[in-house]
């Protein structure tokens, strides 16, 4: 009474339903063991590799730091700010090393064969590594947004960029709205500009273009920039242009603080993804080529995604041979890394030269390695 039909027919055999549950439990335990082994190797390399990058960068630039008379504290703090960049560089390499050593060790110790004998295919066996790679890619994307902020602060500490000035002469500044502002001189302490010229393109609703010249402009914290003693010329799409003289004119929409007008432009490496998109749009409106900025943005995303792509490529590669030990794994990792970096550099150069679009140039190495990984996975005996 109370026993299932299967127990009644086969008193000495556990229920099939219970067998399936036990199998699922064993698979989950195996998943945790594989992921734990992967993360130990991955974490060790991510911790150690940035230190090597720091040492190499210091050795390369030590003479420059001495010439600039930089103190130990400033240099040390600068490299703390640069750590997110070095860590992001190490993610794809760490993923490759971790997956190769994890899978190759399981292959040489016949754990892969034992799993197959137990009904677990190779694809199912390494599936947790792919999920882990996807999660690490998300972490790498987050790091890519911290890198520009750290690089900017490091550059200030290392004096790679000119410190903020209190004045600027003969400059042109383009706002996010596409307004072009030029002045003979700007002094931050007084908030004054002299010989100001402002070009405002036609509005989206067909409003007139505006050309403004003013003897001076002063910054008012409440009102923004106030132009003094000048002329404004309105050029409508149709009809005759009109010119007005003013003694004082508050120009709505021009609210860029003096401190921002004297700042040196940021390098591409010091801009976040959203800032790169805005800068590229400004360059495009000005008639320039925004490809270098778009390539920088797309390469950041591609490098972050490379962690998952490299894991997909390395897992079947590591089980292709049972011979060799650590030297075999290091050899595969080194050869794959060199091949990926070569493809990355070549496609990047093609993108900068205009032979490839920025998106294609950034993602081509990942596409090649992803294709190779899919082919290798398909050829693995499951």
JOTACOR-V715898 format. One record per residue. N is the residue number from 0. RES is the residue in one small letter. PSI is psi in whole degrees, 0 to 359 (* if undefined). BURIAL is b if it has 24 or more other C-alpha atoms within 12 Angstrom, else e. Layout:
N/RES/PSI/BURIAL, N/RES/PSI/BURIAL
//
This chain:
0/x/137/e, 1/x/349/e, 2/x/152/e, 3/x/166/e, 4/x/321/e, 5/x/322/e, 6/x/324/e, 7/x/320/e, 8/x/327/e, 9/x/82/e, 10/x/330/e, 11/x/2/e, 12/x/138/e, 13/x/151/e, 14/x/145/e, 15/x/325/e, 16/x/319/e, 17/x/326/e, 18/x/319/e, 19/x/321/e, 20/x/319/e, 21/x/322/e, 22/x/316/e, 23/x/323/e, 24/x/317/e, 25/x/321/e, 26/x/319/b, 27/x/320/e, 28/x/318/e, 29/x/320/b, 30/x/315/b, 31/x/321/e, 32/x/317/e, 33/x/314/b, 34/x/320/b, 35/x/317/e, 36/x/318/b, 37/x/313/b, 38/x/329/b, 39/x/313/e, 40/x/316/b, 41/x/312/b, 42/x/320/b, 43/x/319/e, 44/x/321/b, 45/x/328/b, 46/x/319/b, 47/x/323/e, 48/x/316/b, 49/x/328/b, 50/x/321/b, 51/x/320/e, 52/x/319/b, 53/x/312/b, 54/x/315/e, 55/x/320/e, 56/x/322/e, 57/x/315/e, 58/x/321/e, 59/x/328/e, 60/x/10/e, 61/x/321/e, 62/x/321/e, 63/x/318/e, 64/x/323/b, 65/x/317/e, 66/x/326/e, 67/x/358/e, 68/x/46/e, 69/x/139/e, 70/x/163/e, 71/x/319/e, 72/x/318/e, 73/x/317/e, 74/x/316/b, 75/x/316/e, 76/x/323/e, 77/x/320/b, 78/x/337/b, 79/x/318/b, 80/x/332/b, 81/x/355/b, 82/x/318/b, 83/x/323/b, 84/x/315/b, 85/x/322/b, 86/x/317/b, 87/x/325/b, 88/x/324/b, 89/x/344/b, 90/x/306/b, 91/x/320/b, 92/x/318/b, 93/x/319/b, 94/x/319/b, 95/x/312/b, 96/x/316/b, 97/x/316/b, 98/x/323/b, 99/x/313/b, 100/x/325/b, 101/x/308/b, 102/x/320/b, 103/x/323/b, 104/x/319/b, 105/x/327/b, 106/x/313/b, 107/x/330/b, 108/x/12/e, 109/x/23/e, 110/x/327/b, 111/x/317/b, 112/x/319/e, 113/x/322/e, 114/x/318/b, 115/x/320/e, 116/x/331/e, 117/x/6/e, 118/x/11/e, 119/x/117/b, 120/x/162/e, 121/x/321/b, 122/x/317/b, 123/x/328/b, 124/x/319/b, 125/x/1/b, 126/x/320/b, 127/x/330/b, 128/x/325/b, 129/x/320/b, 130/x/317/b, 131/x/320/b, 132/x/321/b, 133/x/319/b, 134/x/319/e, 135/x/329/b, 136/x/320/b, 137/x/320/b, 138/x/318/b, 139/x/323/b, 140/x/320/b, 141/x/319/e, 142/x/325/b, 143/x/338/b, 144/x/339/b, 145/x/334/b, 146/x/312/b, 147/x/322/b, 148/x/314/b, 149/x/319/b, 150/x/321/b, 151/x/314/b, 152/x/322/b, 153/x/321/b, 154/x/323/b, 155/x/316/b, 156/x/323/b, 157/x/1/b, 158/x/34/b, 159/x/336/e, 160/x/155/e, 161/x/135/e, 162/x/158/e, 163/x/130/e, 164/x/164/e, 165/x/359/e, 166/x/165/b, 167/x/142/b, 168/x/150/e, 169/x/63/e, 170/x/160/b, 171/x/132/e, 172/x/133/b, 173/x/125/b, 174/x/172/b, 175/x/338/b, 176/x/356/b, 177/x/10/b, 178/x/137/b, 179/x/121/b, 180/x/125/b, 181/x/151/b, 182/x/153/b, 183/x/319/b, 184/x/144/b, 185/x/130/b, 186/x/121/b, 187/x/319/e, 188/x/324/e, 189/x/345/e, 190/x/38/b, 191/x/140/b, 192/x/147/b, 193/x/149/b, 194/x/68/b, 195/x/136/b, 196/x/130/b, 197/x/128/b, 198/x/121/b, 199/x/119/b, 200/x/167/b, 201/x/149/e, 202/x/166/e, 203/x/335/e, 204/x/17/e, 205/x/19/e, 206/x/168/e, 207/x/150/e, 208/x/150/b, 209/x/135/b, 210/x/118/b, 211/x/132/b, 212/x/133/b, 213/x/146/b, 214/x/323/b, 215/x/169/b, 216/x/142/b, 217/x/148/b, 218/x/128/b, 219/x/121/e, 220/x/331/e, 221/x/325/e, 222/x/345/e, 223/x/213/e, 224/x/130/b, 225/x/118/b, 226/x/145/b, 227/x/135/b, 228/x/79/e, 229/x/189/b, 230/x/146/b, 231/x/127/b, 232/x/122/b, 233/x/127/b, 234/x/95/b, 235/x/161/e, 236/x/327/e, 237/x/149/e, 238/x/181/e, 239/x/142/e, 240/x/152/e, 241/x/146/e, 242/x/136/e, 243/x/146/e, 244/x/142/e, 245/x/151/e, 246/x/329/e, 247/x/132/e, 248/x/123/b, 249/x/113/b, 250/x/107/b, 251/x/137/e, 252/x/345/e, 253/x/90/b, 254/x/29/b, 255/x/123/b, 256/x/153/b, 257/x/324/b, 258/x/327/e, 259/x/329/e, 260/x/334/b, 261/x/355/b, 262/x/143/e, 263/x/142/e, 264/x/142/e, 265/x/147/b, 266/x/164/e, 267/x/323/b, 268/x/345/b, 269/x/10/b, 270/x/139/b, 271/x/171/b, 272/x/316/b, 273/x/322/e, 274/x/322/b, 275/x/318/b, 276/x/318/b, 277/x/317/b, 278/x/320/b, 279/x/322/b, 280/x/321/b, 281/x/316/b, 282/x/320/b, 283/x/317/e, 284/x/331/e, 285/x/358/e, 286/x/8/e, 287/x/183/e, 288/x/111/e, 289/x/5/b, 290/x/317/b, 291/x/323/b, 292/x/317/b, 293/x/324/b, 294/x/318/b, 295/x/315/b, 296/x/313/b, 297/x/326/b, 298/x/326/b, 299/x/314/b, 300/x/322/b, 301/x/319/b, 302/x/320/b, 303/x/316/b, 304/x/341/b, 305/x/334/b, 306/x/312/b, 307/x/318/b, 308/x/317/b, 309/x/323/b, 310/x/318/b, 311/x/325/b, 312/x/321/b, 313/x/330/b, 314/x/306/b, 315/x/332/b, 316/x/324/b, 317/x/338/b, 318/x/6/b, 319/x/344/b, 320/x/142/e, 321/x/355/e, 322/x/155/e, 323/x/165/e, 324/x/239/e, 325/x/322/e, 326/x/322/e, 327/x/315/b, 328/x/317/b, 329/x/321/b, 330/x/315/e, 331/x/315/b, 332/x/316/b, 333/x/314/e, 334/x/318/e, 335/x/320/b, 336/x/314/b, 337/x/318/e, 338/x/318/e, 339/x/315/b, 340/x/323/b, 341/x/314/e, 342/x/322/e, 343/x/316/b, 344/x/316/e, 345/x/315/e, 346/x/324/b, 347/x/318/b, 348/x/321/b, 349/x/324/e, 350/x/319/b, 351/x/327/b, 352/x/350/e, 353/x/2/e, 354/x/332/e, 355/x/151/e, 356/x/154/b, 357/x/318/b, 358/x/315/b, 359/x/317/b, 360/x/322/b, 361/x/321/b, 362/x/354/b, 363/x/313/b, 364/x/318/b, 365/x/320/b, 366/x/319/b, 367/x/313/b, 368/x/326/b, 369/x/318/b, 370/x/315/e, 371/x/320/b, 372/x/319/b, 373/x/318/e, 374/x/315/e, 375/x/319/b, 376/x/321/b, 377/x/332/e, 378/x/349/e, 379/x/135/e, 380/x/122/e, 381/x/*/e
//
